Amino acid sequence: MRKELISDATLVSSYMKGDESSLEVLIKRHKQRIYSFIYSKVYDRDVAEDVFQDTFIKVIRTLKLGKYNEEGKFLPWVMRISHNLVIDHFRKSNRMPKFQNSGDFSIFSVLSDTSLNAEKAIIKEQVEEDVRRLIEELPDDQKEVLVMRMYQDMSFKEISERTGVSINTALGRMRYALINMRKVIEKHNIILTN
């Protein structure tokens, strides 16, 4: 009963200091959410169980090596690991396109393969989520200009009029937003591929 009140950050810290039972509490606390998330992507209990196991193997390795530094954001960190492992699963299992062998080869049977589209959708979703997270880390003035330019398709003249700053200031904010995003990408080794 007492363990439920302990924060994830405290449990992670205890585990890293050698208290094995702390990890058990973390797994029990988040198992349902993580497993459900994985299952919602792969729709296969065996695969979901494998990815779940692989997720916690990776979590344990990272914690044992002392490389965890997510500042109390344990669940989002684990969810990101599981999502990346789901993508890895799709990449491995769908490397060769499947098509019905009717004797006549048709490129259209390969192009319409829905499993490849599912993989692309998951990768696209992950990239979009990573980009949203990067944008959230920007200072407000840079975030405002970037959102107007990239998501609302506004010209720098329109951005200038809307924000009440010169076009050069709007351009500068956009430039700094991109520089800052690049720094965060390099710092966290984020890979944005689609």
C-alpha positions, 0 to 999 in steps of 0.5 A, a space after each residue: 500500500 505504501 509503495 503506491 504513494 512513492 513517485 516514479 522518480 523515487 522508485 527509479 532512483 531506488 532501483 538504480 541504487 540496487 533496490 530490485 523491488 522498485 522496478 517491480 512496482 514501476 512495472 506493475 504500476 504502468 504495465 496495463 497502459 504500456 501493454 495496451 499502447 503496444 497492442 493498439 499498434 500491433 494487434 497481436 498478443 504474442 507480438 505485443 508481449 514480446 515488444 513489452 518484454 523487450 521494452 523493459 529489457 531496454 529500460 533495465 539496461 539503460 537504468 543499470 548503465 546509469 544512462 537514464 536522465 529524463 527528470 521524473 518523466 519515466 512513463 513518457 520515456 518508457 512509452 517512447 522506447 516501446 513505440 520505437 520497438 514497435 517501429 523496429 518490429 514493423 521494419 523487420 517483419 515487413 522488409 519484403 512486401 507480401 503479395 498474392 502469387 497468382 502467377 502474374 506479377 503485378 506491381 499494384 499488389 505490392 503497392 496496395 499492401 496495407 501492412 506497409 501502409 500501417 508501418 508508414 502511418 506509425 512512423 509518420 505518427 512518431 515523427 509528428 509526435 517528436 516534432 510537436 514535443 520539440 516545438 513545445 520546448 521552444 521559447 514562446 515567440 519562436 514557437 508562435 512564428 514557427 506554428 504560423 509558418 509551418 502549420 497555418 501556412 502564413 507568409 512572413 508578411 502575414 506573421 509580421 502583421 499578426 504579431 506586430 513585429 517587423 518581417 526581419 524579426 519574424 524571419 529571425 525568430 523562425 531561424 532561431 526556432 530551427 536552430 534551437 530545434 536542431 540543438 535539441 535533436 542533436 542533444 537527445 539523439 532524436 531521429 526524424 525519418 519518414 
